């Protein structure tokens, strides 16, 4: 299926690895020129070189710490206005309300919550003035199915879901669509880190983390999320806005 994305500009955050990198590669394969955003310039340069070689599109590197509002402002001023913004950066640590201290909580939300919000603020204004654009927020299923062992992530994801729905409910008045994707368990280094933390708390042995996974419902892959991003960002989804898609193998329904 031709998604009709050739020639469009996509800015992808958290693009140095995992879901963000796979999303950038997938959009490039669909013909998008991509801007890769993350803190690590070296990893971004490697990814951009590979994308240019494999897909023949422009791939630009834009290192930034999106937990800092001034860095968000600088980034947005330096890159061309994208047709597609994919908010994906951020990893909120696991833990109960007693285990996650205020400093850790605020640091995580500065990137995952306020980083998304600040980029959405810029995108809504400039895309709205132009009259076109798509924002895809890659959030997380914990906001749908809250658990006390991931309390900071539960709150952050629920907030981003509500923000996505609120923005998308009327954004088409200015030609902009805002949608969200909730990944479930996805095979990434982040998943292993979370599972290791959980195994340490449960058994005192992080190496037992695979025992926490249910073999009947294996984790998905970054490609599952990247394909959903590409479809939602395309005109094939022109009537989809203010919606959240759960791509989690049925996890939030169980």
MIMINU-303363 format. One record per residue (C-alpha): residue number from 1; residue in one letter; chain; z, x, y. Coordinates in steps of 0.1 Angstrom, whole numbers. Example, Ala and Ser with C-alpha at 12.3 -4.5 7.8 and 13.67 -1.06 7.14 Angstrom:
2
<num = 1, residuo = A, cadena = A, zz = 78, xx = 123, yy = -45>
<num = 2, residuo = S, cadena = A, zz = 71, xx = 137, yy = -11>
//
This chain:
254
<num = 1, residuo = X, cadena = A, zz = 0, xx = 0, yy = 0>
<num = 2, residuo = X, cadena = A, zz = -10, xx = 14, yy = 34>
<num = 3, residuo = X, cadena = A, zz = 19, xx = 9, yy = 57>
<num = 4, residuo = X, cadena = A, zz = -2, xx = 16, yy = 88>
<num = 5, residuo = X, cadena = A, zz = 22, xx = 43, yy = 101>
<num = 6, residuo = X, cadena = A, zz = -4, xx = 70, yy = 107>
<num = 7, residuo = X, cadena = A, zz = -1, xx = 86, yy = 141>
<num = 8, residuo = X, cadena = A, zz = 33, xx = 71, yy = 149>
<num = 9, residuo = X, cadena = A, zz = 63, xx = 93, yy = 160>
<num = 10, residuo = X, cadena = A, zz = 95, xx = 92, yy = 140>
<num = 11, residuo = X, cadena = A, zz = 128, xx = 107, yy = 150>
<num = 12, residuo = X, cadena = A, zz = 151, xx = 111, yy = 120>
<num = 13, residuo = X, cadena = A, zz = 188, xx = 122, yy = 123>
<num = 14, residuo = X, cadena = A, zz = 207, xx = 139, yy = 95>
<num = 15, residuo = X, cadena = A, zz = 173, xx = 153, yy = 85>
<num = 16, residuo = X, cadena = A, zz = 184, xx = 187, yy = 71>
<num = 17, residuo = X, cadena = A, zz = 191, xx = 173, yy = 36>
<num = 18, residuo = X, cadena = A, zz = 197, xx = 143, yy = 14>
<num = 19, residuo = X, cadena = A, zz = 186, xx = 109, yy = 25>
<num = 20, residuo = X, cadena = A, zz = 175, xx = 121, yy = 60>
<num = 21, residuo = X, cadena = A, zz = 153, xx = 149, yy = 47>
<num = 22, residuo = X, cadena = A, zz = 137, xx = 126, yy = 21>
<num = 23, residuo = X, cadena = A, zz = 131, xx = 100, yy = 48>
<num = 24, residuo = X, cadena = A, zz = 114, xx = 124, yy = 71>
<num = 25, residuo = X, cadena = A, zz = 92, xx = 137, yy = 42>
<num = 26, residuo = X, cadena = A, zz = 83, xx = 101, yy = 33>
<num = 27, residuo = X, cadena = A, zz = 74, xx = 91, yy = 68>
<num = 28, residuo = X, cadena = A, zz = 53, xx = 123, yy = 71>
<num = 29, residuo = X, cadena = A, zz = 35, xx = 114, yy = 39>
<num = 30, residuo = X, cadena = A, zz = 27, xx = 80, yy = 55>
<num = 31, residuo = X, cadena = A, zz = 11, xx = 99, yy = 84>
<num = 32, residuo = X, cadena = A, zz = 39, xx = 100, yy = 110>
<num = 33, residuo = X, cadena = A, zz = 46, xx = 130, yy = 132>
<num = 34, residuo = X, cadena = A, zz = 83, xx = 137, yy = 127>
<num = 35, residuo = X, cadena = A, zz = 112, xx = 151, yy = 148>
<num = 36, residuo = X, cadena = A, zz = 140, xx = 164, yy = 126>
<num = 37, residuo = X, cadena = A, zz = 175, xx = 163, yy = 140>
<num = 38, residuo = X, cadena = A, zz = 207, xx = 178, yy = 126>
<num = 39, residuo = X, cadena = A, zz = 232, xx = 206, yy = 135>
<num = 40, residuo = X, cadena = A, zz = 216, xx = 233, yy = 113>
<num = 41, residuo = X, cadena = A, zz = 185, xx = 248, yy = 129>
<num = 42, residuo = X, cadena = A, zz = 178, xx = 270, yy = 99>
<num = 43, residuo = X, cadena = A, zz = 176, xx = 242, yy = 74>
<num = 44, residuo = X, cadena = A, zz = 155, xx = 221, yy = 98>
<num = 45, residuo = X, cadena = A, zz = 130, xx = 249, yy = 103>
<num = 46, residuo = X, cadena = A, zz = 126, xx = 252, yy = 65>
<num = 47, residuo = X, cadena = A, zz = 121, xx = 215, yy = 62>
<num = 48, residuo = X, cadena = A, zz = 97, xx = 213, yy = 91>
<num = 49, residuo = X, cadena = A, zz = 75, xx = 241, yy = 78>
<num = 50, residuo = X, cadena = A, zz = 73, xx = 225, yy = 43>
<num = 51, residuo = X, cadena = A, zz = 64, xx = 191, yy = 58>
<num = 52, residuo = X, cadena = A, zz = 36, xx = 206, yy = 80>
<num = 53, residuo = X, cadena = A, zz = 22, xx = 224, yy = 50>
<num = 54, residuo = X, cadena = A, zz = 24, xx = 195, yy = 25>
<num = 55, residuo = X, cadena = A, zz = 15, xx = 166, yy = 47>
<num = 56, residuo = X, cadena = A, zz = -6, xx = 180, yy = 76>
<num = 57, residuo = X, cadena = A, zz = 14, xx = 162, yy = 103>
<num = 58, residuo = X, cadena = A, zz = 33, xx = 176, yy = 133>
<num = 59, residuo = X, cadena = A, zz = 70, xx = 183, yy = 123>
<num = 60, residuo = X, cadena = A, zz = 93, xx = 193, yy = 151>
<num = 61, residuo = X, cadena = A, zz = 129, xx = 207, yy = 150>
<num = 62, residuo = X, cadena = A, zz = 155, xx = 193, yy = 174>
<num = 63, residuo = X, cadena = A, zz = 189, xx = 207, yy = 166>
<num = 64, residuo = X, cadena = A, zz = 218, xx = 187, yy = 181>
<num = 65, residuo = X, cadena = A, zz = 254, xx = 178, yy = 175>
<num = 66, residuo = X, cadena = A, zz = 252, xx = 140, yy = 178>
<num = 67, residuo = X, cadena = A, zz = 290, xx = 136, yy = 179>
<num = 68, residuo = X, cadena = A, zz = 288, xx = 148, yy = 215>
<num = 69, residuo = X, cadena = A, zz = 274, xx = 122, yy = 239>
<num = 70, residuo = X, cadena = A, zz = 259, xx = 150, yy = 262>
<num = 71, residuo = X, cadena = A, zz = 240, xx = 163, yy = 232>
<num = 72, residuo = X, cadena = A, zz = 226, xx = 129, yy = 225>
<num = 73, residuo = X, cadena = A, zz = 215, xx = 126, yy = 261>
<num = 74, residuo = X, cadena = A, zz = 199, xx = 161, yy = 260>
<num = 75, residuo = X, cadena = A, zz = 181, xx = 153, yy = 228>
<num = 76, residuo = X, cadena = A, zz = 167, xx = 120, yy = 240>
<num = 77, residuo = X, cadena = A, zz = 155, xx = 136, yy = 273>
<num = 78, residuo = X, cadena = A, zz = 137, xx = 165, yy = 254>
<num = 79, residuo = X, cadena = A, zz = 118, xx = 146, yy = 227>
<num = 80, residuo = X, cadena = A, zz = 89, xx = 122, yy = 232>
<num = 81, residuo = X, cadena = A, zz = 98, xx = 85, yy = 230>
<num = 82, residuo = X, cadena = A, zz = 96, xx = 78, yy = 192>
<num = 83, residuo = X, cadena = A, zz = 80, xx = 47, yy = 177>
<num = 84, residuo = X, cadena = A, zz = 106, xx = 49, yy = 150>
<num = 85, residuo = X, cadena = A, zz = 143, xx = 59, yy = 153>
<num = 86, residuo = X, cadena = A, zz = 161, xx = 65, yy = 120>
<num = 87, residuo = X, cadena = A, zz = 199, xx = 68, yy = 125>
<num = 88, residuo = X, cadena = A, zz = 212, xx = 85, yy = 94>
<num = 89, residuo = X, cadena = A, zz = 235, xx = 114, yy = 105>
<num = 90, residuo = X, cadena = A, zz = 272, xx = 114, yy = 96>
<num = 91, residuo = X, cadena = A, zz = 295, xx = 115, yy = 67>
<num = 92, residuo = X, cadena = A, zz = 329, xx = 97, yy = 69>
<num = 93, residuo = X, cadena = A, zz = 355, xx = 112, yy = 46>
<num = 94, residuo = X, cadena = A, zz = 373, xx = 92, yy = 20>
<num = 95, residuo = X, cadena = A, zz = 410, xx = 85, yy = 19>
<num = 96, residuo = X, cadena = A, zz = 436, xx = 58, yy = 25>
<num = 97, residuo = X, cadena = A, zz = 449, xx = 49, yy = 60>
<num = 98, residuo = X, cadena = A, zz = 479, xx = 71, yy = 53>
<num = 99, residuo = X, cadena = A, zz = 457, xx = 100, yy = 42>
<num = 100, residuo = X, cadena = A, zz = 431, xx = 101, yy = 70>
<num = 101, residuo = X, cadena = A, zz = 447, xx = 114, yy = 102>
<num = 102, residuo = X, cadena = A, zz = 437, xx = 103, yy = 136>
<num = 103, residuo = X, cadena = A, zz = 418, xx = 135, yy = 144>
<num = 104, residuo = X, cadena = A, zz = 397, xx = 134, yy = 113>
<num = 105, residuo = X, cadena = A, zz = 390, xx = 97, yy = 118>
<num = 106, residuo = X, cadena = A, zz = 379, xx = 101, yy = 154>
<num = 107, residuo = X, cadena = A, zz = 358, xx = 132, yy = 146>
<num = 108, residuo = X, cadena = A, zz = 340, xx = 112, yy = 118>
<num = 109, residuo = X, cadena = A, zz = 334, xx = 82, yy = 140>
<num = 110, residuo = X, cadena = A, zz = 322, xx = 103, yy = 169>
<num = 111, residuo = X, cadena = A, zz = 292, xx = 113, yy = 147>
<num = 112, residuo = X, cadena = A, zz = 286, xx = 83, yy = 124>
<num = 113, residuo = X, cadena = A, zz = 295, xx = 54, yy = 148>
<num = 114, residuo = X, cadena = A, zz = 291, xx = 66, yy = 183>
<num = 115, residuo = X, cadena = A, zz = 262, xx = 89, yy = 174>
<num = 116, residuo = X, cadena = A, zz = 244, xx = 58, yy = 162>
<num = 117, residuo = X, cadena = A, zz = 255, xx = 37, yy = 192>
<num = 118, residuo = X, cadena = A, zz = 245, xx = 63, yy = 218>
<num = 119, residuo = X, cadena = A, zz = 210, xx = 67, yy = 203>
<num = 120, residuo = X, cadena = A, zz = 206, xx = 30, yy = 200>
<num = 121, residuo = X, cadena = A, zz = 215, xx = 26, yy = 237>
<num = 122, residuo = X, cadena = A, zz = 187, xx = 51, yy = 247>
<num = 123, residuo = X, cadena = A, zz = 162, xx = 36, yy = 222>
<num = 124, residuo = X, cadena = A, zz = 169, xx = 0, yy = 232>
<num = 125, residuo = X, cadena = A, zz = 163, xx = 8, yy = 269>
<num = 126, residuo = X, cadena = A, zz = 132, xx = 29, yy = 266>
<num = 127, residuo = X, cadena = A, zz = 115, xx = 11, yy = 237>
<num = 128, residuo = X, cadena = A, zz = 122, xx = -21, yy = 254>
<num = 129, residuo = X, cadena = A, zz = 106, xx = -9, yy = 286>
<num = 130, residuo = X, cadena = A, zz = 76, xx = 2, yy = 266>
<num = 131, residuo = X, cadena = A, zz = 75, xx = -30, yy = 247>
<num = 132, residuo = X, cadena = A, zz = 76, xx = -16, yy = 211>
<num = 133, residuo = X, cadena = A, zz = 97, xx = 3, yy = 186>
<num = 134, residuo = X, cadena = A, zz = 118, xx = 1, yy = 155>
<num = 135, residuo = X, cadena = A, zz = 153, xx = 13, yy = 150>
<num = 136, residuo = X, cadena = A, zz = 165, xx = 17, yy = 113>
<num = 137, residuo = X, cadena = A, zz = 202, xx = 23, yy = 109>
<num = 138, residuo = X, cadena = A, zz = 211, xx = 39, yy = 75>
<num = 139, residuo = X, cadena = A, zz = 247, xx = 27, yy = 72>
<num = 140, residuo = X, cadena = A, zz = 265, xx = 22, yy = 38>
<num = 141, residuo = X, cadena = A, zz = 277, xx = -5, yy = 15>
<num = 142, residuo = X, cadena = A, zz = 314, xx = 1, yy = 21>
<num = 143, residuo = X, cadena = A, zz = 311, xx = -23, yy = 51>
<num = 144, residuo = X, cadena = A, zz = 301, xx = -51, yy = 27>
<num = 145, residuo = X, cadena = A, zz = 326, xx = -44, yy = 0>
<num = 146, residuo = X, cadena = A, zz = 357, xx = -27, yy = 16>
<num = 147, residuo = X, cadena = A, zz = 381, xx = -7, yy = -4>
<num = 148, residuo = X, cadena = A, zz = 414, xx = 9, yy = 9>
<num = 149, residuo = X, cadena = A, zz = 404, xx = 43, yy = -5>
<num = 150, residuo = X, cadena = A, zz = 376, xx = 47, yy = 20>
<num = 151, residuo = X, cadena = A, zz = 392, xx = 31, yy = 50>
<num = 152, residuo = X, cadena = A, zz = 376, xx = 50, yy = 77>
<num = 153, residuo = X, cadena = A, zz = 341, xx = 45, yy = 62>
<num = 154, residuo = X, cadena = A, zz = 348, xx = 8, yy = 57>
<num = 155, residuo = X, cadena = A, zz = 356, xx = 3, yy = 93>
<num = 156, residuo = X, cadena = A, zz = 328, xx = 24, yy = 106>
<num = 157, residuo = X, cadena = A, zz = 301, xx = 9, yy = 84>
<num = 158, residuo = X, cadena = A, zz = 312, xx = -26, yy = 91>
<num = 159, residuo = X, cadena = A, zz = 310, xx = -19, yy = 128>
<num = 160, residuo = X, cadena = A, zz = 275, xx = -5, yy = 125>
<num = 161, residuo = X, cadena = A, zz = 264, xx = -35, yy = 105>
<num = 162, residuo = X, cadena = A, zz = 276, xx = -59, yy = 131>
<num = 163, residuo = X, cadena = A, zz = 260, xx = -38, yy = 159>
<num = 164, residuo = X, cadena = A, zz = 227, xx = -37, yy = 141>
<num = 165, residuo = X, cadena = A, zz = 227, xx = -74, yy = 136>
<num = 166, residuo = X, cadena = A, zz = 237, xx = -82, yy = 172>
<num = 167, residuo = X, cadena = A, zz = 210, xx = -59, yy = 186>
<num = 168, residuo = X, cadena = A, zz = 183, xx = -71, yy = 163>
<num = 169, residuo = X, cadena = A, zz = 191, xx = -108, yy = 169>
<num = 170, residuo = X, cadena = A, zz = 173, xx = -108, yy = 203>
<num = 171, residuo = X, cadena = A, zz = 155, xx = -74, yy = 204>
<num = 172, residuo = X, cadena = A, zz = 121, xx = -88, yy = 197>
<num = 173, residuo = X, cadena = A, zz = 121, xx = -103, yy = 232>
<num = 174, residuo = X, cadena = A, zz = 112, xx = -68, yy = 243>
<num = 175, residuo = X, cadena = A, zz = 91, xx = -59, yy = 213>
<num = 176, residuo = X, cadena = A, zz = 118, xx = -39, yy = 195>
<num = 177, residuo = X, cadena = A, zz = 131, xx = -45, yy = 160>
<num = 178, residuo = X, cadena = A, zz = 165, xx = -33, yy = 147>
<num = 179, residuo = X, cadena = A, zz = 173, xx = -33, yy = 110>
<num = 180, residuo = X, cadena = A, zz = 198, xx = -16, yy = 87>
<num = 181, residuo = X, cadena = A, zz = 200, xx = -3, yy = 52>
<num = 182, residuo = X, cadena = A, zz = 231, xx = 0, yy = 32>
<num = 183, residuo = X, cadena = A, zz = 228, xx = 27, yy = 5>
<num = 184, residuo = X, cadena = A, zz = 250, xx = 24, yy = -25>
<num = 185, residuo = X, cadena = A, zz = 258, xx = 54, yy = -47>
<num = 186, residuo = X, cadena = A, zz = 230, xx = 79, yy = -41>
<num = 187, residuo = X, cadena = A, zz = 226, xx = 113, yy = -59>
<num = 188, residuo = X, cadena = A, zz = 233, xx = 136, yy = -29>
<num = 189, residuo = X, cadena = A, zz = 258, xx = 165, yy = -23>
<num = 190, residuo = X, cadena = A, zz = 278, xx = 140, yy = -3>
<num = 191, residuo = X, cadena = A, zz = 283, xx = 117, yy = -33>
<num = 192, residuo = X, cadena = A, zz = 295, xx = 146, yy = -53>
<num = 193, residuo = X, cadena = A, zz = 319, xx = 156, yy = -26>
<num = 194, residuo = X, cadena = A, zz = 334, xx = 120, yy = -23>
<num = 195, residuo = X, cadena = A, zz = 337, xx = 118, yy = -61>
<num = 196, residuo = X, cadena = A, zz = 354, xx = 152, yy = -63>
<num = 197, residuo = X, cadena = A, zz = 379, xx = 141, yy = -37>
<num = 198, residuo = X, cadena = A, zz = 386, xx = 109, yy = -57>
<num = 199, residuo = X, cadena = A, zz = 389, xx = 128, yy = -89>
<num = 200, residuo = X, cadena = A, zz = 414, xx = 152, yy = -73>
<num = 201, residuo = X, cadena = A, zz = 435, xx = 123, yy = -61>
<num = 202, residuo = X, cadena = A, zz = 434, xx = 105, yy = -94>
<num = 203, residuo = X, cadena = A, zz = 437, xx = 133, yy = -119>
<num = 204, residuo = X, cadena = A, zz = 443, xx = 164, yy = -99>
<num = 205, residuo = X, cadena = A, zz = 410, xx = 178, yy = -112>
<num = 206, residuo = X, cadena = A, zz = 379, xx = 175, yy = -90>
<num = 207, residuo = X, cadena = A, zz = 356, xx = 187, yy = -119>
<num = 208, residuo = X, cadena = A, zz = 362, xx = 153, yy = -136>
<num = 209, residuo = X, cadena = A, zz = 342, xx = 135, yy = -109>
<num = 210, residuo = X, cadena = A, zz = 314, xx = 124, yy = -132>
<num = 211, residuo = X, cadena = A, zz = 340, xx = 103, yy = -151>
<num = 212, residuo = X, cadena = A, zz = 342, xx = 80, yy = -121>
<num = 213, residuo = X, cadena = A, zz = 306, xx = 70, yy = -124>
<num = 214, residuo = X, cadena = A, zz = 297, xx = 40, yy = -146>
<num = 215, residuo = X, cadena = A, zz = 268, xx = 50, yy = -169>
<num = 216, residuo = X, cadena = A, zz = 256, xx = 14, yy = -170>
<num = 217, residuo = X, cadena = A, zz = 249, xx = 15, yy = -133>
<num = 218, residuo = X, cadena = A, zz = 237, xx = 50, yy = -124>
<num = 219, residuo = X, cadena = A, zz = 234, xx = 62, yy = -88>
<num = 220, residuo = X, cadena = A, zz = 201, xx = 58, yy = -70>
<num = 221, residuo = X, cadena = A, zz = 180, xx = 85, yy = -54>
<num = 222, residuo = X, cadena = A, zz = 173, xx = 94, yy = -18>
<num = 223, residuo = X, cadena = A, zz = 137, xx = 83, yy = -24>
<num = 224, residuo = X, cadena = A, zz = 149, xx = 47, yy = -29>
<num = 225, residuo = X, cadena = A, zz = 163, xx = 47, yy = 6>
<num = 226, residuo = X, cadena = A, zz = 134, xx = 66, yy = 22>
<num = 227, residuo = X, cadena = A, zz = 109, xx = 41, yy = 8>
<num = 228, residuo = X, cadena = A, zz = 129, xx = 12, yy = 22>
<num = 229, residuo = X, cadena = A, zz = 131, xx = 29, yy = 56>
<num = 230, residuo = X, cadena = A, zz = 93, xx = 34, yy = 56>
<num = 231, residuo = X, cadena = A, zz = 86, xx = -3, yy = 47>
<num = 232, residuo = X, cadena = A, zz = 111, xx = -17, yy = 72>
<num = 233, residuo = X, cadena = A, zz = 97, xx = 6, yy = 99>
<num = 234, residuo = X, cadena = A, zz = 61, xx = -6, yy = 93>
<num = 235, residuo = X, cadena = A, zz = 43, xx = -37, yy = 106>
<num = 236, residuo = X, cadena = A, zz = 45, xx = -51, yy = 71>
<num = 237, residuo = X, cadena = A, zz = 81, xx = -60, yy = 81>
<num = 238, residuo = X, cadena = A, zz = 71, xx = -73, yy = 115>
<num = 239, residuo = X, cadena = A, zz = 93, xx = -104, yy = 111>
<num = 240, residuo = X, cadena = A, zz = 124, xx = -85, yy = 100>
<num = 241, residuo = X, cadena = A, zz = 151, xx = -78, yy = 126>
<num = 242, residuo = X, cadena = A, zz = 188, xx = -81, yy = 128>
<num = 243, residuo = X, cadena = A, zz = 189, xx = -78, yy = 90>
<num = 244, residuo = X, cadena = A, zz = 207, xx = -55, yy = 66>
<num = 245, residuo = X, cadena = A, zz = 192, xx = -45, yy = 33>
<num = 246, residuo = X, cadena = A, zz = 215, xx = -34, yy = 5>
<num = 247, residuo = X, cadena = A, zz = 198, xx = -8, yy = -16>
<num = 248, residuo = X, cadena = A, zz = 226, xx = -2, yy = -41>
<num = 249, residuo = X, cadena = A, zz = 216, xx = -12, yy = -76>
<num = 250, residuo = X, cadena = A, zz = 235, xx = -45, yy = -72>
<num = 251, residuo = X, cadena = A, zz = 268, xx = -27, yy = -64>
<num = 252, residuo = X, cadena = A, zz = 279, xx = -49, yy = -35>
<num = 253, residuo = X, cadena = A, zz = 272, xx = -80, yy = -56>
<num = 254, residuo = X, cadena = A, zz = 294, xx = -69, yy = -85>
//
